Amino acid sequence: MKRLLFLLLLGAACHPPDPGSFSNPGSFSNPGSFLELVESPPVETTLDHTDVPNAADVWVAMIEGAKQTVDLAEFYASEAEPKDLATSKLTPVIVAIERAAARGVRVRFLADSVFAPKYPDTLERLRRAGATVRILDFGKRGGGILHAKYFVVDGEEAFVGSQNFDWRALTHIQEMGVHVRSNAIAGALLDILDTDWQLAGGADAATRVHAHASANVARPDVRAQTGERITLVASPKGWLPDESAWELPRLVALLDGAAQTIDVQVLTYKTKERDGSPFPTLDDALRRAAARGVRVRLLVSDWSNKPGTDSRQVLDELAKVTNVEVRVITIPRFSGGDIPFARVAHAKYMVVDGARPTSHAWVGTSNWEGDYFTKSRNVGVIVDGGKVPARLDGIFEDGWSGSYGAPLSAPPPPAVAAPPASSGPARP
């Protein structure tokens, strides 16, 4: 029954057009690709993978190729202070948006209300360039925040990843995303963005945009015949144009379908919601997998490794389970001095059965805490089959076994900047 449920959750498939029908086929590092991983390696580390393009380069190429529209939904927008501006990789991205607007491309930028007052300058610069900016108070809608980080170009090409629209995310934080060329994925993202855009404009809470077809894509690659399936997932439940795309049950289905291995990297991992109510869903699924002999490895950031915290206690308990290992990844300080809210592993992804032909991967914007799935806007992409899951598992292995990974019981690493203490919804 679990296998049947897993297959049903994947939904129906459709075939996108031939690559030649897309307006901007040149923005991929491999022009024949429909899907590629995109990373952000922190400078002064060995986490850069030469075969994986960097987000700063991909973002610029996508925006420079835009002919009609660039639609962005971001938690916030934050360019560097003057002392760091010369090395900011976000500057070329902002300039590319300004150039796109100048040549007549319609640019929309949707940001959450939490950080908009804290980081107003970049949003104002985009407005001056001709972009239309709206601020969404998702707290008044779903109870959380617009935590998603994605954008769509010309309704056919999309980026989804852990990278905030922040200069630090492109230079000083470990991040992971995916670049997808698919009308179906792009259309489903636009339905979500247009829903939130209207909500930000004061539309009724029942507003949902259903302008595009299914977001499930199955396409055998014309070169490698990889046959991957790409599925868009999103949160929170109750606020989706297509409620069948809710991310949490899709992740549980992947975990319950695992046969050999589960590898997960997230910034934070908790079994409670922010209001203290229990959130055992993902923890229970990992424990079920371990009980049937699946090897489970969980890699979390050092922000989750503070002794005595709820997060550390949960990780200690999970690490006691047979077939489960938990390690911590720490990014060393920058030689140029302290950078607040940076030098951290912020990626959020999972690989299931990475060594098998029937492997699966998830890359998203949700930390593994309840609110990200039940109250906040997040998005992700699930990839079934093809080369991406195995490559992503290799990246996981680099973090797990490399010099930046360590057991939970290891001595505390040198202090790094931690997220701000707040009773409000702000979160990384």
Buried (B, 14 or more C-beta within 10 A) or exposed (E): EEEEEBEEBBBEBBEBEEBEEBBBBEBBBEEEBBBBBBBBBBBBBEBEBEEBBBBBBBBBBBBBBBEEBBBBBBBBBBBBEEEBEEEBBBBBBBBBBBBBBEEEBBBBBBBBBBBBEEBEEBBEBBEEBBBBBBBBBBBEBBBBBBBBBBBBBBBBBBBBBBBBBBBBBBBBBBBBBBBBBBBBBBBBBBBBBBBBBBBBEEBEEEBBBEEBEBBBBBBEBEEEEBEBBBBBBBBBBEBBBBEBBBBBBBBBBBBBBBBBBBBBBBBBBBBBBBEEEEBEBBBEBBBBBBEEEBBBBBBBBBBBBEEEEEBBEBBEBBBEBEBBBBBBBBBBBBEEEEBEBBBBBBBBBBBBBBEBEEBBBBBBBBBBBBBBBBBBBBBBBBBBBBBBBBBBBBBBBBBBEEEBBBEBEEEEBEEBBEBEEEEEBBBB
